[in-house]
C-alpha cells in the first residue's frame, strides 16, 4: 500500500508517543523538585489514567480478571515505568535512555524462550552490536569494567529488560481483549510503582507523599493525560504499521530525550555517548531492515 494520510497519521501517533516519553524527564524532575518522588508521581499519574480507562471501558476490569495471563504484562509494564521514570529523574538522561533501548536484546532472548523464535547469525550480529554499544556508553574514563556506574544506569537497564518482556508478552497474548491489555499496562504503573514507593518510604529511602498542593497535583494530572494520549498514539500506530517500522519510528525517542536534555542544559552529549548510541541504533535498524524490505501482505 502506498503512503497515505492514514499511514502518516499512524506514524504521527508513534511520534507523539516517542515525544512524550523522550521529554518526560523534565516534568518528572520538576515534580521531584516540588517534593514528589518519581515513583509516587508514576503511581498517581497512572492512577488517573486507570480511572479514566475504567470510566470509559468498565468491562476491562472483568476482562483482566478473567485473563490471569495478562498479570505478567501488569508487572512488566509497571516495572518498566517505575525504573525508567526513576532513572531519568535521578541520572544522566542520555545514558539512561540509551541503556533502556537495549530492549531489543532482551526481547530477542525472551522471544527465543517464550515464543520459540529462532536465533540466526543476523540476530547474533544485532545482539553483539547492541552490547558493544552499551559497553562504549558505560566505559569509565578513568578505566575499569564497562558496567553501570550509577543506580540510574541500572534502572535504565532494568527498565529496558522489563520493556522487552512486556513487548514479548503483548505478542504472546495478542488474542486477549485489547481493553484488558491496556488496563493491565496502566494498572501496573499504579501497583508496581506505588508498591515500591510505599516499601522504600517505610524504610526511609524515599520521601513520603507531600501535602496536596496545586503545583504538583496539576502536574500529575497533565502528565497523566499526556501519557494516556501517548499510549493511544502508540496503539493507533502499532495496529496500522508493520512492527519493524514501528520499532524504527520509536527510536526517535532517543533523539527527543538527548536533544531536549542538551537544549535545556541538563546534559552534555559526549562523543562516547554518540558512538555507543549509534551502535545501539544500528542494531535496532538491522532488526527492522529485513522486514521493511519484505512486501507486506494486503
C-alpha positions as CSV (number, residue, x, y, z in Angstrom):
1,X,0.0,0.0,0.0
2,X,1.4,3.4,-1.0
3,X,1.9,6.1,1.7
4,X,-1.4,7.8,2.6
5,X,-2.8,10.1,5.1
6,X,-3.7,7.1,7.3
7,X,0.0,5.9,7.2
8,X,1.1,9.4,8.1
9,X,-1.4,9.6,10.9
10,X,-0.1,6.2,12.2
11,X,3.5,7.5,12.2
12,X,2.3,10.7,13.9
13,X,0.8,8.6,16.7
14,X,4.1,6.8,17.2
15,X,6.0,10.1,17.1
16,X,3.6,11.5,19.7
17,X,4.4,8.6,22.0
18,X,8.1,8.9,21.4
19,X,8.0,12.7,22.1
20,X,6.1,12.3,25.4
21,X,8.4,9.6,26.6
22,X,11.5,11.4,25.4
23,X,10.8,14.7,27.2
24,X,9.1,13.2,30.3
25,X,12.4,13.5,32.3
26,X,11.8,17.3,32.6
27,X,8.3,17.2,34.3
28,X,9.5,14.4,36.5
29,X,12.5,16.4,37.6
30,X,10.2,19.4,38.1
31,X,7.8,17.3,40.3
32,X,10.8,15.9,42.2
33,X,11.9,19.5,43.0
34,X,8.4,20.0,44.5
35,X,9.0,17.1,46.8
36,X,7.2,14.4,44.8
37,X,9.4,11.3,44.2
38,X,9.1,9.9,40.6
39,X,7.8,6.6,42.0
40,X,4.9,8.3,43.7
41,X,4.4,10.6,40.6
42,X,4.3,7.5,38.4
43,X,1.7,5.7,40.7
44,X,-0.5,8.8,40.9
45,X,-0.2,9.6,37.2
46,X,-1.3,6.0,36.2
47,X,-4.0,6.0,38.8
48,X,-5.6,8.9,37.0
49,X,-5.2,7.1,33.6
50,X,-6.6,3.9,35.1
51,X,-9.6,5.6,36.4
52,X,-10.3,7.2,33.0
53,X,-10.0,3.8,31.3
54,X,-12.4,2.2,33.7
55,X,-14.8,5.0,33.3
56,X,-14.7,4.6,29.5
57,X,-14.4,0.8,29.5
58,X,-15.8,-0.7,32.7
59,X,-15.8,-4.2,31.2
60,X,-12.0,-4.0,31.1
61,X,-11.6,-4.9,34.8
62,X,-13.7,-8.1,34.3
63,X,-11.7,-9.0,31.2
64,X,-8.4,-8.6,33.0
65,X,-9.6,-10.7,35.9
66,X,-10.7,-13.5,33.5
67,X,-7.3,-13.5,31.8
68,X,-4.7,-14.0,34.5
69,X,-2.0,-14.5,31.9
70,X,-2.1,-10.7,31.5
71,X,-0.9,-10.2,35.0
72,X,2.6,-10.7,33.7
73,X,2.0,-7.7,31.5
74,X,0.8,-5.8,34.5
75,X,4.1,-6.5,36.4
76,X,6.3,-6.0,33.4
77,X,4.7,-2.7,32.4
78,X,4.7,-1.4,35.9
79,X,8.4,-2.2,36.4
80,X,9.2,-0.6,33.1
81,X,7.6,2.7,34.1
82,X,8.9,2.7,37.6
83,X,12.5,2.0,36.5
84,X,12.6,4.4,33.5
85,X,10.9,7.3,35.2
86,X,13.1,7.0,38.3
87,X,16.2,6.6,36.2
88,X,15.7,9.7,34.0
89,X,14.8,11.8,37.1
90,X,17.9,10.8,39.1
91,X,20.6,10.1,36.5
92,X,22.1,11.1,33.1
93,X,19.1,11.3,30.7
94,X,21.1,10.2,27.6
95,X,22.8,7.3,29.3
96,X,19.6,6.0,30.9
97,X,17.6,6.3,27.6
98,X,20.4,4.5,25.6
99,X,20.7,1.7,28.1
100,X,16.9,1.4,28.2
101,X,17.0,0.9,24.4
102,X,19.0,-2.3,24.8
103,X,15.4,-3.5,25.0
104,X,15.7,-5.4,21.6
105,X,18.5,-7.5,23.2
106,X,16.3,-8.7,26.0
107,X,13.2,-9.0,23.7
108,X,15.2,-11.3,21.3
109,X,16.4,-13.6,24.1
110,X,12.9,-13.7,25.8
111,X,11.2,-14.3,22.4
112,X,13.5,-17.3,22.0
113,X,12.4,-18.6,25.3
114,X,8.7,-17.7,25.4
115,X,7.8,-17.6,21.7
116,X,10.4,-20.2,20.4
117,X,11.8,-17.8,17.8
118,X,15.0,-18.8,16.1
119,X,18.4,-17.2,16.7
120,X,20.2,-16.6,13.4
121,X,23.6,-15.2,12.6
122,X,22.0,-11.8,11.8
123,X,20.3,-11.9,15.2
124,X,23.7,-12.6,16.8
125,X,25.2,-9.7,14.9
126,X,22.5,-7.4,16.2
127,X,23.0,-8.6,19.8
128,X,26.7,-8.1,19.5
129,X,26.4,-4.5,18.1
130,X,23.9,-3.5,20.8
131,X,26.1,-4.9,23.6
132,X,29.2,-3.3,22.2
133,X,27.3,0.0,22.0
134,X,26.3,-0.4,25.7
135,X,30.0,-1.1,26.6
136,X,31.1,2.1,24.9
137,X,28.4,4.1,26.7
138,X,29.3,2.6,30.0
139,X,33.1,2.6,29.6
140,X,34.5,4.6,32.5
141,X,37.0,7.3,31.5
142,X,39.3,6.5,34.5
143,X,39.5,2.9,33.5
144,X,37.8,-0.3,34.7
145,X,35.0,-2.5,33.6
146,X,32.2,-1.2,31.4
147,X,29.4,-1.7,34.0
148,X,26.7,0.6,35.2
149,X,28.3,3.2,37.5
150,X,25.2,4.9,38.9
151,X,22.0,3.4,40.2
152,X,20.2,5.3,37.4
153,X,22.2,3.3,34.9
154,X,21.0,0.1,36.4
155,X,17.4,1.5,36.3
156,X,17.8,2.1,32.6
157,X,19.0,-1.5,32.0
158,X,16.3,-3.0,34.2
159,X,13.6,-0.8,32.6
160,X,14.7,-2.0,29.1
161,X,14.6,-5.6,30.3
162,X,11.1,-5.3,31.5
163,X,10.1,-3.3,28.4
164,X,11.4,-6.2,26.3
165,X,9.4,-8.7,28.4
166,X,6.3,-6.5,28.1
167,X,6.5,-6.4,24.3
168,X,7.0,-10.2,24.1
169,X,4.1,-10.9,26.4
170,X,1.9,-8.5,24.4
171,X,2.7,-10.6,21.3
172,X,2.2,-13.8,23.1
173,X,-1.3,-12.8,24.4
174,X,-2.4,-10.7,21.4
175,X,-5.6,-12.8,21.3
176,X,-6.8,-11.4,24.6
177,X,-9.3,-8.4,24.8
178,X,-7.4,-5.2,24.0
179,X,-9.1,-3.3,26.8
180,X,-7.8,-5.8,29.3
181,X,-4.2,-5.5,28.0
182,X,-4.5,-1.7,28.1
183,X,-5.8,-1.8,31.7
184,X,-3.0,-4.2,32.7
185,X,-0.4,-1.8,31.4
186,X,-1.8,1.3,33.2
187,X,-2.7,-0.6,36.4
188,X,0.8,-2.0,36.5
189,X,2.2,1.6,36.9
190,X,-0.1,2.1,39.9
191,X,0.6,-1.2,41.6
192,X,4.3,-1.7,41.0
193,X,5.5,1.9,41.3
194,X,3.2,2.6,44.2
195,X,4.2,-0.6,45.9
196,X,7.9,0.0,45.6
197,X,7.4,3.6,46.7
198,X,5.5,2.5,49.8
199,X,8.2,0.0,50.8
200,X,11.1,2.4,50.2
201,X,9.2,5.2,52.1
202,X,8.7,2.8,55.0
203,X,12.4,2.3,55.1
204,X,13.2,6.0,54.8
205,X,14.8,5.6,51.3
206,X,12.1,7.7,49.6
207,X,10.3,10.8,50.6
208,X,6.7,10.3,51.6
209,X,3.9,11.9,49.6
210,X,4.0,15.7,50.2
211,X,0.9,17.6,51.3
212,X,-1.5,18.2,48.5
213,X,-0.6,21.4,46.6
214,X,-1.8,22.8,43.3
215,X,1.7,22.8,41.7
216,X,2.3,19.0,41.8
217,X,-1.4,18.0,41.6
218,X,-1.9,19.8,38.4
219,X,1.4,18.5,37.1
220,X,0.4,14.9,37.8
221,X,-3.0,15.3,36.0
222,X,-1.4,16.9,33.0
223,X,1.2,14.1,32.8
224,X,-1.5,11.5,33.1
225,X,-3.3,13.0,30.2
226,X,-0.1,13.2,28.2
227,X,0.8,9.6,28.8
228,X,-2.7,8.5,28.1
229,X,-2.6,10.3,24.7
230,X,0.8,8.8,24.1
231,X,-0.4,5.3,24.7
232,X,-3.4,5.8,22.4
233,X,-1.0,7.1,19.8
234,X,1.2,4.0,20.2
235,X,-1.8,1.7,19.9
236,X,-3.1,3.5,16.8
237,X,0.2,3.4,15.1
238,X,1.3,-0.1,16.1
239,X,-2.0,-1.5,14.8
240,X,-1.7,0.1,11.4
241,X,2.1,-0.2,10.6
242,X,4.5,-3.1,10.2
243,X,6.1,-4.0,13.6
244,X,9.6,-3.3,12.1
245,X,8.6,0.3,11.0
246,X,7.0,0.8,14.5
247,X,10.3,-0.2,16.1
248,X,12.3,2.2,13.9
249,X,10.0,5.2,14.5
250,X,10.0,4.6,18.2
251,X,13.8,5.0,18.4
252,X,13.1,8.8,17.7
253,X,12.6,8.9,21.5
254,X,16.4,8.8,21.9
255,X,16.6,11.9,19.7
256,X,13.9,13.7,21.7
257,X,15.4,12.7,25.0
258,X,19.0,13.6,24.2
259,X,18.1,16.7,22.2
260,X,15.8,18.1,25.0
261,X,18.4,17.4,27.7
262,X,21.1,19.2,25.7
263,X,19.0,22.1,24.7
264,X,17.7,22.7,28.2
265,X,21.2,22.5,29.6
266,X,20.6,19.4,31.7
267,X,23.2,17.2,29.9
268,X,26.2,17.3,27.6
269,X,26.3,14.9,24.7
270,X,29.7,13.3,24.6
271,X,31.4,11.7,21.6
272,X,31.5,8.5,23.7
273,X,27.7,8.5,24.1
274,X,27.2,9.4,20.4
275,X,29.3,6.5,19.2
276,X,27.8,3.9,21.6
277,X,24.3,5.2,20.9
278,X,25.0,4.9,17.1
279,X,25.9,1.2,17.6
280,X,22.7,0.5,19.6
281,X,20.6,2.3,16.9
282,X,22.3,0.4,14.2
283,X,21.4,-2.9,15.9
284,X,17.7,-1.8,16.0
285,X,17.8,-0.8,12.4
286,X,19.2,-4.1,11.4
287,X,16.4,-5.8,13.2
288,X,13.9,-3.9,11.2
289,X,15.6,-3.8,7.8
290,X,14.7,-7.3,6.6
291,X,11.0,-6.8,7.4
292,X,10.9,-3.3,5.9
293,X,12.2,-4.7,2.6
294,X,9.8,-7.6,2.6
295,X,6.5,-6.8,0.8
296,X,3.6,-6.7,3.3
297,X,0.6,-8.9,2.7
298,X,-2.5,-7.0,1.7
